[in-house]
Amino acid sequence: MAQKKAFEVDSWLARPDPRFTIVLIYGPDRGLVSERARGFAEKTGLPLDDPFTVVKLDAGETERDEGRLLDEARTVSMFSDRRLLWVRNAGAQKSLAEDVKVLVAEPPRDAIVLIEAGDLKKGAALRSAVEGAALAMALPCYADEARDVDGVIDAELQKAGMTISLEARQALRRNLGGDRLATRGEIEKLVLYCHGQDAIGLEDVRALAGDVSGQSFDDAVDAVLEGRIDAFDAAFTRQCQAGTHPFVALSAAMRQLQAIQVMRAKMEAEGRNAAAIVAGHKPPVFFARRKLVEKVLERWSGEGLARALERLQGAVLQTRRRPDLSTPLARQALLAIAAESVRLGRGGGR
């Protein structure tokens, strides 16, 4: 059977066997699935920005357009000797599973099929089709363990040219793990906060740890997510006047949006409604906030959430460069997201 245990996946991806032309990467850790899929795609040596050589499909497209994946797999490339068919957000789509069954029985000669999927239970049609094939590989992705988290910390800090003290690392590690996307987001946020420093200390980590000060901005962040601009402005102003640094509001908003981004991706991959995703989320969403989170999940797309997070990251960097303008810079970024939420609530594009 063509499958690997979770601990074997990284070693296989380091040297993928070229005989396997269909690769399924799946699991509950959406960030790790995405990261490993991109790593495999880069290993093919194909130009990932060339739409003639790399065809990116959403699994929903294969459901609406039956046979689409088969047609793409059998199309002869005019510009290279191989093509990569990259399917994202796979789950319980029946048409996709049927197409994969055909492809594993008759593997494409000049195409590589890469599929990113959510948490597929044993016996799921797509997973079974790949695991039972001779020239297809199924690679599971589960929550990071401590050593995996340390590896991500080291990789991100090396890119930033920073070091971290042992005490700071231990404190940071306690706040990470469970989802690769959220883990990397928290580390990137810390790097942004420490921009201009060579080393990260314990106090830097504590500043982003979501302590009591972070909770004090929750009302302002909830107002941003719902698009209640007046309520946001009142809550934000009140906390700033009380002496809380405006960066804490940006940090709290990033933490909330990252969690919602993970839920939105799961919602799209599994085809479940917002209420079901929120009800099953780990750690549990506080009952008083469930309706708000459900509303945000329905209102915002994955692309919209990514843009909002990018805006917040930019604001964090600006506040570090111009601490004298930190309050207006943070207010402006959060108001822009609140205004976007209002627009989406009125039926605007996502």
C-alpha positions in Angstrom: 0.0 0.0 0.0 1.3 3.4 -1.0 1.2 5.4 2.2 3.6 6.7 4.9 3.3 7.1 8.6 3.3 10.7 9.9 6.9 10.6 11.1 8.1 9.3 7.7 6.5 12.1 5.6 9.3 14.6 5.8 12.0 12.1 4.8 10.0 11.0 1.8 9.3 14.6 0.7 13.0 15.4 1.0 13.6 12.9 -1.8 10.3 12.1 -3.6 10.3 8.9 -5.6 9.6 10.0 -9.3 7.7 6.8 -9.9 4.7 8.2 -7.9 2.8 10.5 -10.2 -0.2 11.0 -7.9 0.5 12.4 -4.4 -2.2 13.1 -1.8 -1.2 15.2 1.2 -4.0 15.3 3.8 -4.7 15.9 7.5 -6.2 18.2 10.1 -3.2 20.5 10.2 -4.1 22.7 7.3 -0.9 24.8 7.5 1.3 21.8 7.5 -0.6 20.3 4.5 -0.2 23.5 2.5 3.5 23.8 3.5 4.3 20.3 2.5 2.4 20.5 -0.8 4.3 23.6 -1.8 7.5 21.8 -0.9 6.6 18.9 -3.1 5.6 21.2 -5.9 9.0 22.9 -5.8 10.7 19.6 -5.9 9.2 18.9 -9.3 11.4 21.5 -10.8 8.5 23.0 -12.7 8.0 26.8 -12.8 5.1 27.3 -10.4 4.1 30.6 -11.8 3.6 29.3 -15.3 -0.1 28.6 -15.9 0.6 26.4 -18.9 2.9 24.0 -17.0 1.2 24.2 -13.5 -2.5 24.0 -13.5 -4.1 24.9 -10.1 -7.6 23.6 -9.4 -10.0 23.9 -6.5 -11.7 20.6 -5.6 -15.0 22.3 -6.0 -14.3 22.8 -9.7 -13.9 19.1 -10.2 -17.2 18.6 -8.5 -19.0 21.1 -10.7 -17.2 20.0 -13.9 -17.1 16.2 -13.8 -14.1 14.8 -15.6 -12.1 18.0 -15.5 -9.1 16.4 -13.7 -9.1 13.5 -16.2 -9.2 16.0 -19.1 -6.3 18.0 -17.7 -4.2 14.8 -17.0 -4.6 13.6 -20.6 -3.8 17.0 -22.2 -0.5 16.9 -23.9 1.7 19.8 -22.9 3.1 22.0 -25.7 5.6 23.8 -23.6 7.3 21.2 -21.4 7.7 17.5 -21.1 5.6 17.4 -17.8 2.8 19.3 -16.2 1.7 19.6 -12.5 -2.0 19.4 -11.7 -2.4 20.9 -8.2 -5.7 20.3 -6.6 -6.6 22.2 -3.4 -9.3 22.0 -0.7 -10.1 18.4 -1.4 -12.5 16.5 0.9 -15.5 14.4 0.3 -16.0 15.4 -3.4 -17.4 12.3 -5.1 -16.3 13.3 -8.6 -12.8 14.0 -7.6 -12.5 10.5 -5.9 -13.9 8.9 -9.1 -11.4 10.7 -11.3 -8.5 9.7 -9.0 -9.7 6.0 -9.2 -9.4 6.2 -13.0 -6.0 7.9 -12.8 -4.4 5.4 -10.4 -5.6 2.6 -12.6 -4.1 4.3 -15.7 -1.5 6.8 -14.4 -0.8 9.9 -16.6 2.4 9.7 -18.6 3.4 13.3 -18.6 1.5 14.8 -15.6 2.0 14.8 -11.9 -1.2 15.1 -9.8 -0.8 16.8 -6.4 -3.8 16.9 -4.1 -4.2 18.9 -0.9 -7.0 17.6 1.4 -8.4 18.1 4.8 -8.7 15.4 7.5 -9.7 12.3 5.6 -10.9 9.4 7.8 -9.7 5.9 7.0 -12.0 4.5 4.4 -12.8 7.9 2.8 -13.1 7.4 -1.0 -10.2 9.7 -2.0 -7.8 8.3 0.6 -8.7 4.7 -0.2 -8.2 5.3 -3.9 -4.7 6.6 -3.4 -3.6 4.2 -0.6 -4.6 1.2 -2.7 -2.6 2.2 -5.8 0.8 1.1 -6.8 2.1 4.4 -8.1 0.3 6.9 -5.8 1.4 8.1 -2.4 -0.7 9.2 0.6 1.0 11.5 3.1 -0.8 12.3 6.4 -0.2 15.6 8.3 -1.0 15.8 12.0 -0.4 18.3 14.7 3.1 19.4 15.4 5.0 17.8 18.3 7.5 19.8 20.4 10.5 19.0 18.2 8.5 20.1 15.1 7.7 23.4 16.7 11.4 24.0 17.5 12.2 23.3 13.9 9.7 26.0 12.7 11.0 28.5 15.3 14.6 27.9 14.1 13.7 28.2 10.4 11.8 31.5 10.8 14.4 33.1 13.1 17.2 32.0 10.7 15.4 33.8 7.8 15.1 36.9 10.0 18.7 36.7 11.1 17.6 36.6 14.8 18.4 34.5 17.8 16.2 33.7 20.8 17.2 33.1 24.5 16.4 29.8 26.1 13.8 31.3 28.4 12.1 33.1 25.5 12.1 29.9 23.5 10.5 27.9 26.3 7.8 30.6 26.8 7.1 30.8 23.1 6.8 27.0 22.7 4.1 26.9 25.3 2.0 29.2 23.1 2.5 27.2 19.9 1.7 23.8 18.3 -1.4 22.1 17.0 -1.5 23.8 13.6 1.5 24.7 11.4 -0.2 27.8 9.9 -1.1 29.3 13.3 2.4 28.4 14.6 4.2 30.1 11.8 1.8 33.1 12.0 2.7 33.6 15.7 6.4 33.4 15.0 6.1 35.8 12.1 4.2 38.2 14.4 7.0 38.0 17.0 9.7 38.7 14.3 7.7 41.7 13.2 7.4 43.0 16.8 11.2 42.6 17.3 12.1 44.2 14.0 15.5 45.9 14.3 16.7 43.6 17.1 19.3 40.9 16.8 17.9 38.8 19.7 14.5 38.0 21.1 14.1 37.9 24.8 11.5 36.7 27.3 9.9 40.1 27.6 9.3 40.2 23.9 7.5 36.9 24.0 5.4 38.0 27.0 4.3 41.1 25.1 2.6 38.8 22.5 1.4 36.1 24.9 -2.2 37.1 25.0 -2.2 38.2 28.6 -4.7 40.3 30.5 -3.9 43.4 28.5 -4.7 41.4 25.3 -8.0 40.4 26.7 -8.9 44.0 27.5 -9.0 44.7 23.7 -11.4 41.9 23.0 -14.4 44.2 22.8 -12.6 46.3 20.2 -11.5 43.3 18.1 -15.0 41.8 18.2 -16.4 45.1 17.0 -13.9 45.1 14.1 -14.9 41.6 13.1 -18.6 42.5 13.1 -18.1 45.8 11.4 -19.4 47.9 14.3 -17.2 50.9 13.7 -18.6 53.2 16.5 -18.3 50.4 19.1 -14.7 49.7 17.9 -13.7 53.3 18.1 -15.1 53.7 21.7 -13.4 50.5 23.0 -10.1 51.2 21.3 -10.0 54.8 22.6 -10.9 53.7 26.1 -8.1 51.1 26.3 -5.5 53.5 24.8 -6.5 56.2 27.3 -6.0 53.6 30.1 -2.4 53.3 29.0 -2.6 50.0 27.1 -0.2 50.0 24.1 -2.1 49.9 20.8 0.1 47.1 19.5 -1.8 44.8 21.9 -4.9 45.5 19.8 -3.1 44.5 16.6 -1.8 41.4 18.3 -5.3 40.4 19.6 -6.8 41.0 16.1 -4.1 38.9 14.4 -4.7 36.1 16.9 -8.5 36.1 16.3 -8.1 36.3 12.5 -5.6 33.5 12.4 -8.0 31.2 14.3 -10.8 32.2 12.0 -8.6 31.6 8.9 -8.0 28.0 10.0 -11.7 27.4 10.6 -12.6 29.0 7.2 -10.2 26.7 5.4 -11.7 23.7 7.2 -15.2 24.9 6.3 -14.2 25.1 2.6 -12.3 21.8 2.5 -15.0 19.8 4.3 -18.1 21.5 2.8 -19.6 22.0 6.3 -21.5 25.0 7.5 -20.1 27.6 9.9 -22.1 26.4 12.9 -20.7 22.9 12.6 -17.1 24.1 12.2 -17.4 26.4 15.3 -19.0 23.7 17.4 -16.2 21.3 16.7 -13.3 23.7 16.9 -10.4 22.9 19.3 -9.8 24.7 21.6 -13.5 25.4 22.0 -14.9 28.8 21.0 -16.3 30.5 24.1 -20.1 30.0 23.9 -20.9 33.8 24.1 -18.8 34.4 21.0 -20.0 31.5 18.8 -22.6 33.4 16.9 -20.1 36.2 16.2 -17.5 33.7 14.9 -20.1 32.0 12.8 -21.1 35.3 11.2 -17.5 36.1 10.4 -16.9 32.7 8.9 -19.9 33.2 6.6 -18.9 36.7 5.7 -15.2 36.5 5.0 -13.4 34.3 2.4 -10.0 32.8 2.9 -8.5 35.4 0.5 -10.2 38.2 2.4 -8.8 37.0 5.7 -5.3 36.7 4.2 -5.5 40.3 3.1 -6.7 41.5 6.5 -3.8 39.7 8.2 -1.4 41.2 5.7 -2.7 44.6 6.6 -2.2 44.0 10.3 1.3 42.7 9.8 2.1 45.9 7.9 0.7 48.0 10.7 2.8 46.2 13.2 5.9 46.9 11.2 4.9 50.6 10.9 4.3 51.0 14.6 7.8 49.6 15.3 9.3 52.1 12.8 7.2 55.1 14.1 6.3 54.4 17.7 5.2 58.1 18.0 2.4 57.3 15.5 1.5 53.8 16.9 -2.0 54.7 18.0 -3.2 56.3 14.8 -1.5 53.6 12.7 -3.2 50.8 14.7 -6.5 52.6 14.6 -6.3 53.1 10.8 -5.5 49.4 10.1 -8.3 48.1 12.4 -10.8 50.7 11.0 -10.1 49.5 7.5 -10.8 45.9 8.4 -14.0 47.0 10.2 -15.1 48.9 7.1 -14.4 45.9 4.9 -16.5 43.8 7.2 -19.4 46.3 6.8 -19.1 46.0 3.0 -19.1 42.2 3.1 -22.1 42.2 5.3 -24.0 44.2 2.7 -23.2 41.6 0.1 -20.0 43.0 -1.4 -17.4 40.9 -3.1 -15.0 38.9 -0.9 
